[in-house]
């Protein structure tokens, strides 16, 4: 029988709380969502947009082992009562960190952090007991929740860290205390809050401040902010520094790279060792992703050949650049490039480049369906309009734009490329539904709040046109 994640008394000792009712419970997981509670979970009643205490009774009814609460008027048991549930969750996470010998890797960046985190999780799982952030649990409650869920026997763990404002990543990194801290890329995301690309780099570099004394700081050699990031890494006192990318003098670099709709392949030089690799994901940006994965894995003590073997079985997930071939009701098929999870100018350019590298079928076209990019600040109109240039360079035939900010791009496009504009994703779906024909290659991309992921999902599951995966 496997060891419980937490016993009641372990959780009490970690949080300084008071047990109410049964004191002999154990839990196999930690949850903050009563809708997805699993039998045996400890339910944590967080106060955010909603008050989790309103759902604690439902969590117990669904099988929760106990509830972590701060309100004594609820008359719920079994429970662990504390002064502040978020503070208690943080304490639970820190206790999990202290009792576990896992090598902890922290990942942040403006572009690619979730993709790289997910890939590292797959690599780490292939090497032994592993733990990782699910979805994009990368904020003030997602990181401590991920820590609190970490089993005692974990060998390697990877944590994603996100931010909107300066100081947020400093706090998260000090909680995780990573052995390896990596920044993927710096891009003009969150300009609305931070004001400049340099300020974004400074905020991301806070991840190095939480490093353990023997820690490894990793940064992108090809990035315009590489020098700034390296200075932060040195100032943090990191014991080791590694850079990655395509630069010829990077410690981990991509020597050759080819990409297409069937995937990407090439050769990586990992600290002097040349390693062939392949991955079932498309786009030139995967060269940097692969280099980042090799770099973090080297910092975590893994053999580069084993990393390459794990990468060969990796496939891009929904919204992360996956490629689907879908049957069309009129006969034949079309190709969907689903990169709809999120977007900023750098990731947009990379996705458009991937579309340009794709070869449509007979009679097909390259079609881009693009949604708003958010948090870009006062220059957001110019940044959206500037996408007209990479769309031209990629030879995109038709561009459909969705959202008020994308109006700037729509107006900047030549009439021959301006296929349609919609105020939102739902209206955009109606345009796309009528436009797709056999042989087309269709890219769908936009910031999460733009709703473009719904268009990608409708196309992928066949509900948009009565389609099925070929």
KEVEX-13342 format. One record per residue (C-alpha): residue in three letters; x, y, z. Coordinates in steps of 0.02 Angstrom, whole numbers, plus 32768, in hexadecimal, padded with zeros to 4 digits. Example, Ala and Ser with C-alpha at 12.3 -4.5 7.8 and 13.67 -1.06 7.14 Angstrom:
2
+------+------+------+------+
| resn |    X |    Y |    Z |
+------+------+------+------+
|  ala | 8267 | 7F1F | 8186 |
|  ser | 82AC | 7FCB | 8165 |
+------+------+------+------+
//
This chain:
470
+------+------+------+------+
| resn |    X |    Y |    Z |
+------+------+------+------+
|  unk | 8000 | 8000 | 8000 |
|  unk | 8047 | 80A8 | 7FCF |
|  unk | 8073 | 8129 | 8052 |
|  unk | 7FF0 | 81B3 | 8068 |
|  unk | 801C | 825E | 8028 |
|  unk | 7FEE | 82AC | 80D0 |
|  unk | 7FAE | 8269 | 8175 |
|  unk | 7F40 | 82D9 | 81DE |
|  unk | 7FC9 | 82F7 | 825D |
|  unk | 804D | 8319 | 81D7 |
|  unk | 7FDC | 839C | 818A |
|  unk | 7FB8 | 83E6 | 8235 |
|  unk | 8072 | 83F2 | 825E |
|  unk | 8098 | 8442 | 81B5 |
|  unk | 8010 | 84C6 | 81BF |
|  unk | 8003 | 84E7 | 827A |
|  unk | 7F49 | 84C6 | 826E |
|  unk | 7ECB | 846F | 82DF |
|  unk | 7E79 | 83C9 | 82B5 |
|  unk | 7DBC | 83C4 | 82C3 |
|  unk | 7D60 | 831E | 82CC |
|  unk | 7DB9 | 8280 | 8294 |
|  unk | 7E76 | 8290 | 82AC |
|  unk | 7EA6 | 81EF | 8254 |
|  unk | 7E84 | 821D | 81A0 |
|  unk | 7F05 | 8213 | 8116 |
|  unk | 7F00 | 8262 | 806A |
|  unk | 7F41 | 822A | 7FC1 |
|  unk | 7F35 | 82D3 | 7F6B |
|  unk | 7F14 | 838D | 7F85 |
|  unk | 7E8B | 83EB | 7F28 |
|  unk | 7E45 | 849C | 7F23 |
|  unk | 7DB2 | 8473 | 7EAF |
|  unk | 7D1B | 8415 | 7EF2 |
|  unk | 7CE4 | 83EF | 7E3F |
|  unk | 7D7C | 8382 | 7E1E |
|  unk | 7D95 | 833C | 7ECC |
|  unk | 7DCF | 8288 | 7ED4 |
|  unk | 7DAB | 8212 | 7F65 |
|  unk | 7E37 | 8226 | 7FE3 |
|  unk | 7E65 | 82D9 | 7FB7 |
|  unk | 7E82 | 8361 | 8038 |
|  unk | 7E13 | 83F2 | 8000 |
|  unk | 7E5E | 849F | 801C |
|  unk | 7DDB | 8528 | 8029 |
|  unk | 7E34 | 85BC | 7FD9 |
|  unk | 7DE8 | 8669 | 7FD3 |
|  unk | 7DFF | 86B7 | 7F27 |
|  unk | 7D7A | 86E8 | 7EA9 |
|  unk | 7D0E | 866D | 7F07 |
|  unk | 7D17 | 8632 | 7FBB |
|  unk | 7D45 | 857B | 7FBF |
|  unk | 7CEF | 8569 | 8067 |
|  unk | 7C49 | 856F | 8009 |
|  unk | 7C79 | 84CC | 7FB4 |
|  unk | 7CCC | 846F | 8045 |
|  unk | 7C30 | 840B | 8072 |
|  unk | 7C1F | 83D4 | 7FBC |
|  unk | 7CD6 | 839F | 7FBC |
|  unk | 7CBB | 8331 | 8054 |
|  unk | 7C20 | 82E6 | 8004 |
|  unk | 7C87 | 82C0 | 7F68 |
|  unk | 7D04 | 825D | 7FCF |
|  unk | 7D84 | 82DA | 8010 |
|  unk | 7DE6 | 8293 | 80A3 |
|  unk | 7DDE | 833A | 80FE |
|  unk | 7DD1 | 83F6 | 80E1 |
|  unk | 7E53 | 847B | 8104 |
|  unk | 7DEC | 8510 | 813E |
|  unk | 7DFB | 85B6 | 819B |
|  unk | 7D45 | 85C9 | 81CE |
|  unk | 7D12 | 8575 | 826F |
|  unk | 7C58 | 8596 | 8255 |
|  unk | 7C43 | 8513 | 81CF |
|  unk | 7C34 | 847D | 8243 |
|  unk | 7C8E | 8410 | 81C4 |
|  unk | 7CF5 | 8379 | 81F2 |
|  unk | 7D6F | 8330 | 81DD |
|  unk | 7DC9 | 83D6 | 81C7 |
|  unk | 7E6E | 842C | 81E3 |
|  unk | 7E4A | 84DC | 821E |
|  unk | 7ECB | 8566 | 8201 |
|  unk | 7ED0 | 8624 | 8204 |
|  unk | 7EF0 | 8637 | 8149 |
|  unk | 7ED7 | 85AA | 80CC |
|  unk | 7F4E | 85EF | 8047 |
|  unk | 7FD7 | 8606 | 80C9 |
|  unk | 7FB6 | 8556 | 8106 |
|  unk | 7FC1 | 8513 | 8054 |
|  unk | 806A | 8569 | 8042 |
|  unk | 80A5 | 851B | 80E6 |
|  unk | 8069 | 8471 | 80AB |
|  unk | 80CB | 8488 | 8009 |
|  unk | 8169 | 84BD | 8064 |
|  unk | 815B | 8425 | 80D6 |
|  unk | 814A | 83B5 | 803D |
|  unk | 81E8 | 8404 | 7FF6 |
|  unk | 824B | 83E9 | 8095 |
|  unk | 821E | 8331 | 80AA |
|  unk | 8245 | 8303 | 7FF5 |
|  unk | 82F0 | 82ED | 7FA3 |
|  unk | 82B3 | 8316 | 7EF4 |
|  unk | 8318 | 8380 | 7E7D |
|  unk | 82A6 | 8416 | 7E62 |
|  unk | 82A4 | 8473 | 7DBB |
|  unk | 824C | 851A | 7DA7 |
|  unk | 821B | 855E | 7CFB |
|  unk | 81DF | 860A | 7CC8 |
|  unk | 81E3 | 8675 | 7C2B |
|  unk | 8175 | 86DB | 7BB9 |
|  unk | 816E | 8652 | 7B35 |
|  unk | 816D | 8595 | 7B41 |
|  unk | 8170 | 857C | 7BFD |
|  unk | 80D9 | 8507 | 7C05 |
|  unk | 8111 | 84A4 | 7B6D |
|  unk | 81C1 | 8490 | 7BB4 |
|  unk | 817B | 8465 | 7C60 |
|  unk | 810B | 83DE | 7C17 |
|  unk | 819A | 8396 | 7BB1 |
|  unk | 820D | 8393 | 7C4A |
|  unk | 8185 | 833A | 7CAB |
|  unk | 8183 | 82B1 | 7C25 |
|  unk | 8241 | 82A6 | 7C27 |
|  unk | 8244 | 829D | 7CE5 |
|  unk | 81BC | 8217 | 7CEA |
|  unk | 8225 | 81AA | 7C77 |
|  unk | 82B5 | 81B7 | 7CF3 |
|  unk | 8257 | 818C | 7D93 |
|  unk | 81D3 | 81CC | 7E0D |
|  unk | 81AB | 827E | 7DD4 |
|  unk | 8138 | 830D | 7E02 |
|  unk | 8101 | 83A5 | 7D9E |
|  unk | 808A | 8438 | 7D93 |
|  unk | 7FE7 | 8401 | 7D41 |
|  unk | 7F9A | 8474 | 7CBF |
|  unk | 7FE2 | 8522 | 7CDE |
|  unk | 7FDE | 8522 | 7D9B |
|  unk | 8064 | 85A7 | 7DA2 |
|  unk | 8023 | 8632 | 7E14 |
|  unk | 8015 | 865D | 7ECD |
|  unk | 7FA4 | 85C8 | 7EF0 |
|  unk | 7FD7 | 8553 | 7E62 |
|  unk | 808D | 8544 | 7E98 |
|  unk | 806D | 851D | 7F50 |
|  unk | 7FE3 | 84A5 | 7F1C |
|  unk | 805F | 844A | 7EAB |
|  unk | 80DF | 8443 | 7F38 |
|  unk | 805F | 8402 | 7FB4 |
|  unk | 8032 | 8376 | 7F3B |
|  unk | 80E7 | 833B | 7F29 |
|  unk | 80FC | 8286 | 7F67 |
|  unk | 818B | 8263 | 7FDE |
|  unk | 81E0 | 81E8 | 7F64 |
|  unk | 81EA | 8264 | 7ED2 |
|  unk | 8295 | 8266 | 7E7F |
|  unk | 827D | 82FB | 7E0A |
|  unk | 81F9 | 8383 | 7E06 |
|  unk | 81D7 | 8413 | 7D90 |
|  unk | 8177 | 84B0 | 7DC0 |
|  unk | 8134 | 8534 | 7D49 |
|  unk | 8136 | 85E9 | 7D85 |
|  unk | 80D3 | 8677 | 7D39 |
|  unk | 80BE | 872E | 7D61 |
|  unk | 8064 | 87CF | 7D37 |
|  unk | 80C5 | 8844 | 7DA9 |
|  unk | 8174 | 8856 | 7DF0 |
|  unk | 8193 | 87F6 | 7E91 |
|  unk | 811E | 8765 | 7E6D |
|  unk | 81A1 | 86EB | 7E2C |
|  unk | 8218 | 8719 | 7EBB |
|  unk | 8194 | 86DD | 7F35 |
|  unk | 8172 | 863C | 7ED5 |
|  unk | 8229 | 8611 | 7EC0 |
|  unk | 824D | 862D | 7F78 |
|  unk | 81C3 | 85B0 | 7F9D |
|  unk | 8200 | 8529 | 7F25 |
|  unk | 82BB | 8543 | 7F44 |
|  unk | 82E9 | 84F5 | 7E9B |
|  unk | 838C | 849D | 7E76 |
|  unk | 8378 | 84D1 | 7DBF |
|  unk | 8326 | 8574 | 7D89 |
|  unk | 8307 | 8597 | 7CD1 |
|  unk | 82C4 | 8626 | 7C68 |
|  unk | 8288 | 85EF | 7BBC |
|  unk | 8277 | 8693 | 7B5B |
|  unk | 8250 | 874A | 7B7B |
|  unk | 81C5 | 8799 | 7B13 |
|  unk | 8152 | 8831 | 7B1E |
|  unk | 80CF | 87DE | 7B8B |
|  unk | 8090 | 883C | 7C25 |
|  unk | 80D0 | 88E2 | 7BDF |
|  unk | 802D | 892C | 7C1D |
|  unk | 8065 | 890F | 7CD0 |
|  unk | 8123 | 8919 | 7CC4 |
|  unk | 8140 | 899F | 7C40 |
|  unk | 81DC | 8960 | 7BE6 |
|  unk | 822C | 88C1 | 7BA6 |
|  unk | 82BD | 88DF | 7C1E |
|  unk | 8245 | 88E4 | 7CB1 |
|  unk | 81FA | 8840 | 7C75 |
|  unk | 82A8 | 87F2 | 7C72 |
|  unk | 82CB | 8833 | 7D21 |
|  unk | 8227 | 87EB | 7D63 |
|  unk | 8245 | 8741 | 7D11 |
|  unk | 82F8 | 873D | 7D56 |
|  unk | 82B3 | 873E | 7E06 |
|  unk | 82A8 | 8681 | 7DEF |
|  unk | 8364 | 8676 | 7E0E |
|  unk | 8355 | 86C6 | 7EBA |
|  unk | 8307 | 862A | 7F05 |
|  unk | 838E | 85B3 | 7EC9 |
|  unk | 83DB | 8539 | 7F43 |
|  unk | 8492 | 855F | 7F69 |
|  unk | 84CF | 84DC | 7EEB |
|  unk | 844D | 8512 | 7E6B |
|  unk | 8455 | 851F | 7DAE |
|  unk | 8417 | 85BD | 7D55 |
|  unk | 83E4 | 85A3 | 7C9F |
|  unk | 83BE | 862D | 7C21 |
|  unk | 83A1 | 863C | 7B63 |
|  unk | 8440 | 8668 | 7B04 |
|  unk | 83E3 | 86A9 | 7A6A |
|  unk | 8374 | 8722 | 7AC9 |
|  unk | 8392 | 87DC | 7ABB |
|  unk | 838C | 87E2 | 7B79 |
|  unk | 840C | 8756 | 7B90 |
|  unk | 8491 | 87C8 | 7BD9 |
|  unk | 8417 | 8813 | 7C54 |
|  unk | 83DB | 8767 | 7C8B |
|  unk | 848E | 872A | 7C9E |
|  unk | 84B5 | 87BD | 7D11 |
|  unk | 841F | 8792 | 7D7D |
|  unk | 8458 | 86DD | 7D83 |
|  unk | 8508 | 870D | 7DBA |
|  unk | 84C3 | 8785 | 7E3C |
|  unk | 8454 | 86FB | 7E83 |
|  unk | 84EC | 8696 | 7EB3 |
|  unk | 84C0 | 8601 | 7E45 |
|  unk | 8547 | 857C | 7E4F |
|  unk | 8537 | 8554 | 7D96 |
|  unk | 84F7 | 85B2 | 7CFD |
|  unk | 84C0 | 8564 | 7C58 |
|  unk | 8481 | 85B8 | 7BBA |
|  unk | 8421 | 8563 | 7B2E |
|  unk | 83E0 | 8585 | 7A80 |
|  unk | 8427 | 8589 | 79D1 |
|  unk | 84BB | 85FD | 79F5 |
|  unk | 855E | 85A5 | 79C6 |
|  unk | 85AD | 85C3 | 7A71 |
|  unk | 8516 | 858F | 7ADA |
|  unk | 8537 | 8503 | 7B57 |
|  unk | 84A0 | 84A5 | 7B14 |
|  unk | 847F | 84CF | 7A5E |
|  unk | 8420 | 848E | 79C9 |
|  unk | 849C | 8468 | 793D |
|  unk | 841B | 8435 | 78BB |
|  unk | 835E | 843B | 78B6 |
|  unk | 82D4 | 840B | 783C |
|  unk | 821A | 841D | 7858 |
|  unk | 817A | 83F2 | 77FB |
|  unk | 80CA | 83B8 | 7819 |
|  unk | 810C | 830B | 7845 |
|  unk | 8179 | 834F | 78D2 |
|  unk | 8226 | 8394 | 78F2 |
|  unk | 82D3 | 8346 | 78F8 |
|  unk | 8388 | 837A | 7905 |
|  unk | 8429 | 8370 | 7968 |
|  unk | 8448 | 83C0 | 7A12 |
|  unk | 84F3 | 83E2 | 7A5C |
|  unk | 84E1 | 83C9 | 7B17 |
|  unk | 8580 | 83FF | 7B71 |
|  unk | 85E8 | 83BA | 7AE1 |
|  unk | 8582 | 831C | 7AC3 |
|  unk | 8528 | 8316 | 7A1B |
|  unk | 847B | 82C8 | 7A2D |
|  unk | 83FD | 82A4 | 79A0 |
|  unk | 8349 | 82C8 | 79D2 |
|  unk | 8299 | 82C5 | 798B |
|  unk | 81F3 | 8301 | 79CE |
|  unk | 8140 | 82F7 | 798E |
|  unk | 8127 | 83B4 | 7990 |
|  unk | 8135 | 8434 | 7906 |
|  unk | 8180 | 84E3 | 78FA |
|  unk | 8229 | 8539 | 78FB |
|  unk | 820D | 856E | 79B0 |
|  unk | 8221 | 84B9 | 79E1 |
|  unk | 82DD | 84CC | 79C4 |
|  unk | 82E2 | 853D | 7A5E |
|  unk | 8269 | 84CF | 7ABD |
|  unk | 82D6 | 8437 | 7A9F |
|  unk | 8374 | 8493 | 7AD3 |
|  unk | 831C | 84CD | 7B72 |
|  unk | 82E4 | 841C | 7B9A |
|  unk | 8394 | 83D7 | 7B84 |
|  unk | 83DB | 8464 | 7BF0 |
|  unk | 8364 | 844B | 7C81 |
|  unk | 8378 | 838F | 7C77 |
|  unk | 8436 | 83A1 | 7C7E |
|  unk | 8421 | 840E | 7D18 |
|  unk | 83B4 | 8386 | 7D64 |
|  unk | 843C | 8303 | 7D46 |
|  unk | 83F1 | 82A3 | 7CB5 |
|  unk | 844F | 8254 | 7C25 |
|  unk | 8432 | 82AE | 7B80 |
|  unk | 8415 | 820B | 7B23 |
|  unk | 838B | 81DB | 7B9C |
|  unk | 833E | 8287 | 7B84 |
|  unk | 833D | 8272 | 7AC8 |
|  unk | 82EA | 81C7 | 7ADA |
|  unk | 8260 | 8212 | 7B46 |
|  unk | 8247 | 82A3 | 7ACC |
|  unk | 8229 | 8229 | 7A3D |
|  unk | 8185 | 81F6 | 7A8F |
|  unk | 814E | 82A7 | 7AB5 |
|  unk | 80B9 | 82F3 | 7A5A |
|  unk | 807B | 83A6 | 7A63 |
|  unk | 7FDC | 83BA | 7AC9 |
|  unk | 7F3B | 8418 | 7AA4 |
|  unk | 7F60 | 84CF | 7A82 |
|  unk | 801C | 84B1 | 7A88 |
|  unk | 8044 | 849C | 79D1 |
|  unk | 7FF3 | 83F2 | 79B1 |
|  unk | 7FD5 | 83C3 | 78FC |
|  unk | 7F33 | 8369 | 78CE |
|  unk | 7EFB | 8326 | 7825 |
|  unk | 7E3E | 8331 | 781C |
|  unk | 7DC6 | 82E9 | 779C |
|  unk | 7D5D | 8366 | 773B |
|  unk | 7CA6 | 8343 | 770F |
|  unk | 7CC9 | 836E | 7659 |
|  unk | 7D4F | 82E8 | 7651 |
|  unk | 7E08 | 82E9 | 7677 |
|  unk | 7E4A | 833D | 7713 |
|  unk | 7E95 | 83DC | 775A |
|  unk | 7F1C | 83FB | 77DD |
|  unk | 7F02 | 8457 | 7881 |
|  unk | 7F96 | 84AC | 78D9 |
|  unk | 7F4F | 84C1 | 7988 |
|  unk | 7FBA | 8543 | 79E1 |
|  unk | 7F27 | 8599 | 7A34 |
|  unk | 7F59 | 8591 | 7AEA |
|  unk | 7FA8 | 863F | 7AF6 |
|  unk | 7FFF | 86C4 | 7A8F |
|  unk | 8077 | 8757 | 7A8F |
|  unk | 80D6 | 87A5 | 79FD |
|  unk | 8168 | 872A | 7A09 |
|  unk | 80FE | 868C | 7A13 |
|  unk | 808B | 86CF | 798A |
|  unk | 811E | 86E6 | 7915 |
|  unk | 815B | 8635 | 793C |
|  unk | 80B1 | 85E9 | 7919 |
|  unk | 809E | 864B | 7877 |
|  unk | 814A | 860C | 7843 |
|  unk | 8110 | 8559 | 7863 |
|  unk | 8079 | 8578 | 77F4 |
|  unk | 80EC | 85BB | 776D |
|  unk | 8155 | 851D | 7775 |
|  unk | 80BC | 84B0 | 775B |
|  unk | 808C | 8471 | 76AE |
|  unk | 7FD2 | 8476 | 7688 |
|  unk | 7F83 | 83E7 | 762A |
|  unk | 7F44 | 83F3 | 7578 |
|  unk | 7ED6 | 848C | 7568 |
|  unk | 7EF6 | 84BC | 761D |
|  unk | 7F2D | 8560 | 766C |
|  unk | 7F8B | 859C | 7705 |
|  unk | 7F08 | 85EB | 7777 |
|  unk | 7F2B | 8649 | 7819 |
|  unk | 7EA1 | 8662 | 789A |
|  unk | 7EE6 | 86DE | 7918 |
|  unk | 7E9F | 8725 | 79BA |
|  unk | 7ECC | 87B5 | 7A2B |
|  unk | 7F73 | 87BD | 7A87 |
|  unk | 7F58 | 8804 | 7B35 |
|  unk | 7FBB | 886B | 7BB5 |
|  unk | 8029 | 88C0 | 7B33 |
|  unk | 800F | 8971 | 7B72 |
|  unk | 7FFA | 8A13 | 7B10 |
|  unk | 8051 | 89D2 | 7A72 |
|  unk | 7FDD | 893D | 7A5F |
|  unk | 7F92 | 897F | 79BD |
|  unk | 803B | 898E | 7969 |
|  unk | 806F | 88E2 | 79A8 |
|  unk | 7FD4 | 8892 | 795E |
|  unk | 7FE9 | 88EE | 78B9 |
|  unk | 809F | 88B8 | 78B0 |
|  unk | 8069 | 8803 | 789A |
|  unk | 8041 | 882F | 77E5 |
|  unk | 80FA | 8821 | 77BC |
|  unk | 8118 | 876D | 77F8 |
|  unk | 8073 | 873A | 77A8 |
|  unk | 80B3 | 877F | 7703 |
|  unk | 815D | 8729 | 7718 |
|  unk | 8108 | 8683 | 773E |
|  unk | 809D | 868A | 76A2 |
|  unk | 7FFA | 867D | 7702 |
|  unk | 7F69 | 8683 | 7689 |
|  unk | 7ED9 | 86B6 | 76F9 |
|  unk | 7ED3 | 8707 | 77A6 |
|  unk | 7E3A | 8707 | 7816 |
|  unk | 7E45 | 877B | 78AC |
|  unk | 7DDC | 8774 | 794A |
|  unk | 7DCD | 87F6 | 79D3 |
|  unk | 7DD5 | 88B2 | 79E7 |
|  unk | 7E93 | 88BA | 79EE |
|  unk | 7EA5 | 8851 | 7951 |
|  unk | 7E4A | 88D9 | 78F2 |
|  unk | 7EF4 | 892F | 78E3 |
|  unk | 7F3C | 8898 | 7888 |
|  unk | 7EA2 | 8886 | 781B |
|  unk | 7EB4 | 893A | 77E1 |
|  unk | 7F6F | 8925 | 77C2 |
|  unk | 7F5A | 888D | 7752 |
|  unk | 7F54 | 889C | 7695 |
|  unk | 7EA7 | 887D | 764F |
|  unk | 7EE2 | 87DB | 75FD |
|  unk | 7F0B | 8790 | 76A9 |
|  unk | 7E7D | 87DF | 770E |
|  unk | 7E01 | 874F | 7713 |
|  unk | 7D8E | 8784 | 77A0 |
|  unk | 7D7C | 87DB | 7847 |
|  unk | 7D10 | 87A8 | 78DB |
|  unk | 7CF2 | 8802 | 797F |
|  unk | 7D0B | 8762 | 79E3 |
|  unk | 7D38 | 86AA | 79D5 |
|  unk | 7C84 | 866F | 79C5 |
|  unk | 7C66 | 86DE | 792F |
|  unk | 7D10 | 86AA | 78EC |
|  unk | 7CDE | 85F4 | 78F0 |
|  unk | 7C4D | 861A | 787B |
|  unk | 7CC8 | 8668 | 77FF |
|  unk | 7D42 | 85D6 | 7809 |
|  unk | 7CBA | 8553 | 77FC |
|  unk | 7C8B | 8594 | 7750 |
|  unk | 7D3E | 85AF | 7715 |
|  unk | 7D9E | 850D | 7730 |
|  unk | 7DB2 | 849A | 769C |
|  unk | 7E16 | 83FB | 767B |
|  unk | 7ED3 | 8414 | 7675 |
|  unk | 7ED5 | 84AD | 76E7 |
|  unk | 7F50 | 84C3 | 7775 |
|  unk | 7EFC | 8529 | 77FF |
|  unk | 7F59 | 857D | 788F |
|  unk | 7EF2 | 85B2 | 7926 |
|  unk | 7F48 | 8622 | 79A6 |
|  unk | 7F1D | 86AA | 7A25 |
|  unk | 7F2A | 86D8 | 7ADC |
|  unk | 7EC6 | 8668 | 7B4F |
|  unk | 7E43 | 86EB | 7B74 |
|  unk | 7E24 | 8706 | 7ABA |
|  unk | 7DC7 | 8660 | 7AB4 |
|  unk | 7E23 | 8620 | 7A1A |
|  unk | 7E3E | 857B | 7A75 |
|  unk | 7D83 | 855C | 7A5D |
|  unk | 7D96 | 8568 | 79A0 |
|  unk | 7E28 | 84EE | 79A6 |
|  unk | 7DC4 | 8476 | 7A14 |
|  unk | 7D2C | 847B | 79A3 |
|  unk | 7D98 | 8456 | 790C |
|  unk | 7DFB | 83CE | 7965 |
|  unk | 7D66 | 836C | 79A8 |
|  unk | 7D04 | 837A | 7906 |
|  unk | 7C71 | 83DE | 794B |
|  unk | 7C91 | 8475 | 78DD |
|  unk | 7C77 | 8422 | 7834 |
|  unk | 7C44 | 8372 | 785C |
|  unk | 7CFB | 8344 | 784F |
|  unk | 7D56 | 82AD | 7894 |
|  unk | 7E0F | 8290 | 78AB |
|  unk | 7E58 | 823A | 7813 |
+------+------+------+------+
//
